Amino acid sequence: MTTHTSSGGPLGRLSLSSLISQRARSIDASGIRKVFDLAAKMKDPINLSIGQPDFLVPAVMKEAAKAAIDADRNGYTVTQGIPELIDATWNHLRTNVGWDGPGEHRSLVITSGTSGGIVLAAMALLDAGDEMIIPDPYFVMYAQLGKMTGGTMVCCDTYPDFRMTAERIERCMTPRTKAVLICSPSNPCGTVLSGSELRDIVDLCRRRGVLLISDEIYDEFCFSDMREDGHCPSPARFSDECLLIRGFGKTYGCTGWRLGYVAGPKEIVQEIAKFQQYTYVCAPSMAQWGVIPSFGVDLAPIVADYEMRRQMVVDAFAGVTNVPRPGGAFYAFVEVPKRLGITGHEFVEQAIANRVLVIPGNVFSRRDTHFRISFATKPDKLAEGLAILRGLMTA
Ligand SMILES: Cc1ncc(COP(=O)(O)O)c(C=O)c1O
């Protein structure tokens, strides 16, 4: 460690931009910022851009979080997470994916959001030049993981049906591939991979000695036509070698609580916990207590409501443009009809001019041909927005 004495002038004379790392400079936030700048000027918008559920946090969870604060459980927790939550999560995984708890080879760490789990997994796995395959379209954070870790993100093009199949993944593999990151149900497309598609991906990764990472933040939002044995299909049912990343925020409407978990091979989870120790330290304490009762909450009525809204979206664009039918989450990725001769972001500018806020596809993709619609919005507003979008496509 070097000690510097202050020899510079006042802060105002520092050339701050020259202090910014290349890593930070290489990250461009302008796409999404442009949308939010436009949105800020909108009067009475119909907001179909929201990436979080529109229901309230279940009362039992609020009570548990408040009780933890009142009981003075406000300090650091152990890095791995409180044992009570770890036990409850293993109980859930036992019935949900058939993993029978920790053991010699398996472990679990509670993280600061699903994002925390994803970043720390990438840090634990990737050295400079190592490759991780991600879907395109992708959740916005995936594309930035390379810049944060020194690794390289390799986009697996999934257009036009948005299915990240073993065949498409294999075409992206090289000797430098270390991991494949899948997201089902997906943001931004709502795609749910079937059990048989996932089994093929598990087999491919095993054959090629590559780690499969499964971001299942939307696992509870899986619609009835895609459920298998009552559950959202997961590669964890066929393999205990994959890294399972899940969250509580989207599932229970508590995105601000910043809570998720990573479960899987002990050797890797231990490394993730090590990075957590030196970064986030632990996940928020009152939130850890707050989510313990979450596993007993019945989400069936909410999921049925979202399934009904999914149908509204599919019906609205039928015969007008292509929208692969979402199997879960609360998003659809809609193609801008080619006959309009405009890009995704040009269409979004028109939509915003007509009071409807959606996100251009190039925020989630190297292509600029689609837009993302979120149906986590009350049905009357959703219907109004859909009618306007359809009108723009048929005018
Ligand atoms: C696919 C996906 N993964 C991870 C996250 C991050 O979730 P969290 O709020 O739990 O960090 C999101 C949030 O939008 C997401 O859509």
The ligand as an ORCA input file, in Angstrom:
! r2SCAN-3c Opt
* xyz 0 1
  C     -33.694    -11.407    -15.299
  C     -33.376    -10.576    -14.116
  N     -32.388    -10.967    -13.291
  C     -32.051    -10.246    -12.218
  C     -32.696     -9.056    -11.925
  C     -32.245     -8.253    -10.718
  O     -33.110     -8.445     -9.673
  P     -32.872     -7.920     -8.176
  O     -33.748     -6.739     -8.021
  O     -33.271     -9.060     -7.293
  O     -31.440     -7.601     -8.062
  C     -33.737     -8.602    -12.744
  C     -34.402     -7.329    -12.473
  O     -35.094     -6.752    -13.287
  C     -34.083     -9.382    -13.876
  O     -35.072     -9.017    -14.696
*
